[in-house]
């Protein structure tokens, strides 16, 4: 089993062509996380003197310092230093899912090149922290995985046409389950499909530290001048937001949308943390990672849909072993807002979701 890692990188230079030193961003991120230049230099493998050299070189690029040393308070980033750290966060949040997907494809191609019998598990799912944890666990276990990050709509289409073995999907627990399930019903086979549970997880509003806009509920999002960062159309989180707003009688257009739409939960949180938006809807882990406020709005099941024949043919046996293992379930439970109680459980769609239990008729997609 081969492991490919692709990391995003970026460069910056001023109008005179003076560029930031190569290790500067890494150094600033470490200072931001620890508040000590000496500790940050050790963390990234630089001498204290070399780290100061990097900072002085960067000062020449911007014409102002990126760091201030304060007696008793250690090292503090200046506003431009903070901007560089948040720029790096946004770049990583936006690009990492695509790079991870490409890395998985390359791993699969290499595996096929050296083994004529390699048959990777084909998973299409939206980028999330539970899915990422599963990707790492399967890689550590030497289980080939062909992972493509796709919206729930696209993943279910791929399942129906045979392009994947598992399609990721999430449905809220409670009264909205049925209304959102209807959106996917024409791409589900209530008889021939099976549910493989991953986790229960919380979605909610991610807000700036201290919640300066005083946002407590959905009604507050329509306040004049409030900036809301949306997920892209077709994402499960965008669909959830639309239904949450409709339930409260709030027009989707009442929200003051930002000029861009993000592709992942992490990117939404990074956008809010950068001060470019006041609020967004996302999972809890990135909110905690960036020190943001989090107001839970919905708990949902995240699961995979597969064909019964795939399950009965034994192709998912290794996956189920990982999902049901104590090591993975513990790792999943460490994610903020995640509950692994159902992890590895297999059910029919009507067994898993009461709203899909029909008294008569066949609503299969074949």
Secondary structure, 3 states (H helix, E strand, C coil): CCCCCCCCCCCCECCCCCECCCCHHHHHHHHHHHCCHHHHHHHHCCCHHHHHHHHHHHHHHHCCCCEEEECCCEEEECHHHHHHHHHHHHHHHHHHHHHHHHHHHHHHHHHHHHCCCCCCEEEEECCCHHHHHHHHHHHHCCCCEEEEECCHHHHHHHHHCCCCCEEEEEEECCCCHHHHHHHHHHHCCCCCEEEEEEEEEEEEEEECCCCCCCCCCHHHHHCCCCCEEEECCCCHHHHHHHHHHHHCCCCHHHCCEEEEEECCHHHHHHHHHCCCCCEEEEEHHHHHHCCCEEEEEEEEEEEEEEEHHHHHCCCCHHHHHHHHCHHHHHHHHCCCCEECCCCCCEEEHHHHCHHHCCCCCCCCCC
